[in-house]
Amino acid sequence: MDSEMEFASEAELAEYVETVTQQAIDATAQAFREGEPDVENWLKAEFAGRGFEITDDDWLAELGAQIRAGDTVVVVDPDDVSTVDDDD
């Protein structure tokens, strides 16, 4: 991540990380649909291109399996109540 970036709050930082994560996942899913077989390394490269180093191989393997299965992978913060349908 750019060392010059500053965030007004932890929520703003979390939103940025979610956005970057979703972009990397979407780009990797598109590459896989176009024939890229090495999903985990593609994910690592996508994150690296956005300034993040991913070292959790289990997480990458899980994402890779979901992408290869054709699942839609969406990053959602479970603590963000705005992502939950609630009629209250």
C-alpha positions in Angstrom: 0.0 0.0 0.0 1.2 3.5 -0.8 3.0 4.7 2.4 1.6 8.2 1.7 -2.0 7.2 2.0 -3.9 8.5 5.0 -7.4 7.5 6.1 -9.7 9.6 8.2 -11.0 6.6 10.1 -10.6 2.8 10.5 -13.9 2.5 8.6 -12.4 4.3 5.6 -9.4 2.1 5.7 -11.5 -1.0 5.9 -13.6 0.1 3.0 -10.5 0.7 1.0 -9.1 -2.8 1.8 -12.5 -4.3 0.8 -12.5 -2.5 -2.5 -9.0 -3.5 -3.3 -9.7 -7.1 -2.4 -12.8 -7.2 -4.5 -11.0 -5.7 -7.5 -8.2 -8.3 -7.2 -10.7 -11.1 -6.9 -12.8 -9.8 -9.9 -9.7 -9.5 -12.1 -8.5 -13.0 -11.2 -12.0 -14.5 -11.9 -12.0 -12.8 -15.3 -8.5 -14.1 -16.0 -9.6 -17.6 -15.1 -12.6 -17.4 -17.4 -10.2 -16.4 -20.1 -8.1 -19.4 -19.5 -5.5 -18.5 -16.8 -5.0 -21.8 -14.9 -2.8 -20.6 -12.0 -5.5 -18.8 -9.9 -3.5 -18.5 -6.7 -0.5 -16.9 -8.3 -2.7 -14.6 -10.3 -4.4 -13.5 -7.1 -1.0 -12.8 -5.5 0.0 -10.8 -8.5 -3.3 -8.8 -8.5 -2.9 -8.0 -4.8 0.8 -7.1 -5.3 -0.1 -4.8 -8.1 -2.4 -3.0 -5.7 0.2 -2.7 -3.0 -0.7 -5.7 -0.8 1.3 -8.9 -0.1 -0.9 -11.9 0.7 0.9 -14.6 2.7 -2.1 -16.6 3.9 -1.9 -19.6 1.5 -5.0 -21.2 3.0 -7.1 -18.1 2.2 -5.7 -17.9 -1.3 -6.5 -21.6 -1.8 -10.0 -21.1 -0.6 -10.5 -18.1 -2.9 -8.9 -20.1 -5.8 -11.3 -23.0 -5.3 -14.3 -20.7 -5.3 -13.1 -18.9 -8.5 -12.4 -22.2 -10.2 -15.9 -23.5 -9.2 -17.4 -20.5 -10.9 -18.7 -19.0 -7.6 -19.2 -15.3 -7.3 -16.8 -14.2 -4.6 -18.0 -11.1 -2.7 -16.1 -9.4 0.1 -18.4 -8.4 2.8 -17.6 -7.0 6.3 -19.8 -9.0 8.6 -19.7 -6.2 11.1 -21.1 -3.7 8.6 -24.8 -3.7 9.3 -25.4 -1.8 6.0 -24.7 -5.0 4.2 -27.5 -6.9 6.0 -31.1 -6.7 4.9 -32.9 -5.4 8.0 -36.4 -3.9 8.0 -35.9 -2.1 11.3 
